Amino acid sequence: MKRYLVFIGLVLVVSNLFAQQQYNPKQMVFVPTNKPNTIIYNDTIYKGSRQFKTLFLRTGDKDLSNLYLQHQSNKIAGGIIGTLGSIAMIIGVSQATSSSNNKTGGWIAAASGLAATITGGYLVLIGQQKIATATELFNRRYTKTTAAIGLTGNGVGLVLKF
């Protein structure tokens, strides 16, 4: 019975996975990667915080700026906490498995290091969620089709912006 439940669970998880992400050239698309994250907008690939900063802060939109800054703070804090947790876990396991008298302290350090590593990973994921939210907000606010009529010295012109 357990095998069938595990199989059904795996089928449900795999059925919701996609091999490729949809790309709409008229909108900003966030591609979550390990390092650095990528945004595709107007046939240009933006990678990393320096390029994201110019992309979001040039709009002057406070909501986009806040989401970008939250992404940055979560990414940095997650990286630091995850690294320190990994170090604590390695040291704790080495102490717990050695012939020293401090095995309890080693297991406590290993467990707290594991908890810190998981917390760091969670913060990085929350940071990615913030930048994904920023791209969705950008698309809702700034990627609309507009039409305008312009007058020049030579005549009248119609401009469509997609």
N, C-alpha and C positions, 0 to 999 in steps of 0.2 A: 504494500500500500504506500509506503514511504517513497519507493522508487517512482510510482506514478505521480505523486504529488510533486516530487522534485522535477520530473520530466515536464509536467504541465507548467510549473513555475519557470523553467528554462525556456519553454516555447513562448510563454507570455513576454518574457524579457527580450528574447531575440526578435520577436515579431515587431517590437517597437523601435528597433535599431535601424538606422539608415546608413548606407555606405557613403552617400554624398549629401552635402548640404545644398539647399536650393540657393541659387545666385540670381538676384534680380539686379541688373546693371543700373537701374534707376534709383536704387536705394543703397544705404550703407549696410554691409553684411559683416557680422562679427564671426570670426573663425577661432574658436577656442583651441589653442595648442599649448603644449607644455611650456615652451619658452622660445621666443616671445609671442604674445598673443598678436593676432593679425586682424585688421579691418580692411575690407575692400570697398572703395568708394570712388566713383567716377573713373573707373579703369585704373586706379592707383592703389597699390598695396601699401598700407601703413603698418609698420611693425614697431612695437615698443612704446614706452611711455613718452619719449620725446616727440615722436610723430603724432601720438594720440593727443598730446597736449595742444599742438597747433590745430589739430582737427576740431577739437571740442571747444577750446577756449576762444577761438576766433569768432564763434557765433555770438558771444556775449551773453549766452543763456545761463542763468545761475543754476538751474536744475541740472543741466549737462555738466557744468563745472563741478558741482557738488558730487555728482555720481562719479565723475572721473577722479576726483580727489579721494573719495571713499574707496574706489578701486585701488588706487595707489597705496593708501594706508593699509588696507587689508592685505595686499600683495606683499608689502615690505614686512609687516608684522608676521604674517604667515610664514614667510621665508625664514625669518630670524628664529621664530619659535620652533619651526620644524627642524631647522639645523641644530639648534641647541638640544632639542628632544632626541634627535638621532645620536648626538654625541653622548648624552646622558644614558641612553639605552645601551650603547656599546660599552661604555664604562661600567654600567651596572651589571650587565651580563658577564663581563670579564671578571668582575669582583665576585659575583655569585657563583661562578663556576671554578674559580681558583681555589687553592687550598688555604686561603686566609680565613680568619675568624669572623669576618664581617659579611657573612652570606646574606643575612637579613637586610642589611643596608644596601647590598648590591641588588637584591630583588626589588627593593623599594625604588632605587634609582632607575632600574630597568622599567618598572611599571610606570613611574612618573614620566620617564623619557618617551615611552610609547604613547601615553596620554598627550604629551606635548606635541609629538609628531602628528598625531591625529588632529589635534586642535589647529596646528599650523596648516595642514592640508585643507581643513574646513575653511579657514580664513582665506586661503588662496581661491577656493571655489566660490566663496561669497564675493570676493573681488571680481572674479569672472562674471558672476551674475550681475554685479553693478554695471560693468562695462557693456554687457548684453542689454541691460535695461536702458542704458544711455543710447545705444544704437537704435533701439526701438523707438525711444522718445524723439531722437533726431529724425527718424523716418516719418513719424507722425507729424512733426512740426515743420520740417524743412524740405520734404520731397513731395511737393504738390505741383500739379500741372497748372501753369498760369498762362494767360493770353493777354497781350497788351498791343495797343495801336500806337505807333510812333509817327511823328511828323518830322520831316527833314526838309532841307531846302529843295530837294529833288522830287518830293512827293510823300505819299503815305505808305507806311509799312506795317506789317503784322508780324508780331514776334510770339512764338510758342515756346515756353520753357517747360521741359519735362523733368 
